[in-house]
Amino acid sequence: MPMSNAFENRLLPRLDDIVAHFGTPFHIYDETGIRETGDRLKKAFSAIPGFREFFAVKALPNPAILAVMADMGFGFDCSSVAELILGRRVGGCGDDLMFTANNTTRGDFATAMADGGSIVNLDDISLIDKLPAPPDLICFRYNPGDRRTGNAIIGRPVEAKYGVSHDQLVHAYQKAKDLGIRRFGLHTMLASNERDYTYMVQTASMLLEQVERVSQALNVRFEFINIGGGLGIPYRPADEPLNLEAMGQAITARFDAFDGRNGYRPRLFMESGRFMTGPHGVLVTTAINRKEIYRTYVGVDACMSALMRPGMYNAYHHITVPGSAADALQVVDVVGSLCENNDKFAIQRQLPAITGGDRVVIHDTGAHGHSMGFNYNGKLRPKELLLKTDGTVDLIRREERLEDYFATLSFTPDRLPASATEAFTQLAN
Ligand SMILES: *Cc1c(COP(=O)(O)O)cnc(C)c1O
């Protein structure tokens, strides 16, 4: 179930006007769909007091989108200084911001704790010493090692660079407690694009168990657990969607049992990116070339710089050709213009016959789409549009232009001479 019928019904009648006004290629995001998913998420976990989603900014780092998230009451999960600043620019402050970085510098932490601060989520015990001062609230990212299996995108926890190991966990909170820190949270992030909700339930159970272990060892309480992101979406039409409501019920039961044993409930935090916005965006391109050699290639006016996932993970993205005759199917590769043979949006895909000028719509680009793009081969990233709930369409990021590409090049280099002697010789001359 890629792009929903409802999104299609909102977009397709307007597509000619949108293309005429803005031109292709562009990613367009559906505010209505994003809000519906946000409401579903809140409802699914409403029986756990204080539930909060922290939208993973890296999935779709655009202020217009973040403003929608903030309006729904969500915070932001930020994993870099740029993402923190973005979160703050749309009004996020203090406990609205979760700073989940890794391989972090003192400078990163200084930014995280300035300007109203953020919830600092530490990736290692040693990083406590890099904080400018002990915060009120501290969180550690837990890596269970071979106690859990990960999945294909994120790998096995025991091989992952993230988090504090099982044996270090109590020691980490002991160190924080010794510094006078009194508020605690526990975080993990183990899987990506996982559609089996029971995996997420196991993750919540695992964190609640660790909370009990640390609490008993150190006589502390935990304010929250954060089960991370990683909720999957169906990219292929035949994929089963994640059963969010069942996930909510099962996790609520785990919290009830925890309450029974401990007499309180921590809050539940989550930091979904893909699940929140993935299905609510599409990349609209125009077919510009067609070539018939050993295979048939349809060239469109976007390339990997707009969507890395097919080239990087061999990921499937559904493709439709609005207005085409559904009966004349052909097997083609849909390709971009980058000089890399993995610059293909689809390989040997059966699609309606595509001719020059046709619109080719690539689905599920609302998360880890535009944000993953890069400039290899001098390819520029496309614009982003937002189809708002009232039907207006906003340009929320312009396309990159050649002047952006050239902006960092030094045609007159800042030059360090080869050696002091040489510099002296140059001066003397
Ligand atoms: C990428 C990331 C997320 C979001 O992952 P999704 O698969 O988009 O839900 C959440 N938390 C952390 C720490 C991440 O790195």
Ligand as a Chemical Component Dictionary entry (heavy atoms), coordinates in Angstrom:
data_LIG
# 
_chem_comp.id                   LIG 
_chem_comp.type                 NON-POLYMER 
_chem_comp.pdbx_formal_charge   0 
_chem_comp.three_letter_code    LIG 
# 
loop_
_chem_comp_atom.comp_id 
_chem_comp_atom.atom_id 
_chem_comp_atom.alt_atom_id 
_chem_comp_atom.type_symbol 
_chem_comp_atom.charge 
_chem_comp_atom.model_Cartn_x 
_chem_comp_atom.model_Cartn_y 
_chem_comp_atom.model_Cartn_z 
_chem_comp_atom.pdbx_ordinal 
LIG C1 C1 C 0 17.271 7.520 12.073 1  
LIG C2 C2 C 0 16.891 7.497 13.494 2  
LIG C3 C3 C 0 15.539 7.502 13.862 3  
LIG C4 C4 C 0 14.412 7.448 12.878 4  
LIG O1 O1 O 0 14.367 6.245 12.203 5  
LIG P1 P1 P 0 13.094 5.878 11.304 6  
LIG O2 O2 O 0 13.472 4.569 10.699 7  
LIG O3 O3 O 0 12.971 6.955 10.285 8  
LIG O4 O4 O 0 11.924 5.817 12.195 9  
LIG C5 C5 C 0 15.246 7.563 15.203 10 
LIG N1 N1 N 0 16.216 7.596 16.144 11 
LIG C6 C6 C 0 17.530 7.586 15.825 12 
LIG C7 C7 C 0 18.535 7.648 16.915 13 
LIG C8 C8 C 0 17.909 7.530 14.506 14 
LIG O5 O5 O 0 19.199 7.515 14.186 15 
# 
loop_
_chem_comp_bond.comp_id 
_chem_comp_bond.atom_id_1 
_chem_comp_bond.atom_id_2 
_chem_comp_bond.value_order 
_chem_comp_bond.pdbx_ordinal 
LIG C1 C2 SING 1  
LIG C2 C3 SING 2  
LIG C2 C8 DOUB 3  
LIG C3 C4 SING 4  
LIG C3 C5 DOUB 5  
LIG C4 O1 SING 6  
LIG O1 P1 SING 7  
LIG P1 O2 DOUB 8  
LIG P1 O3 SING 9  
LIG P1 O4 SING 10 
LIG C5 N1 SING 11 
LIG N1 C6 DOUB 12 
LIG C6 C7 SING 13 
LIG C6 C8 SING 14 
LIG C8 O5 SING 15 
# 
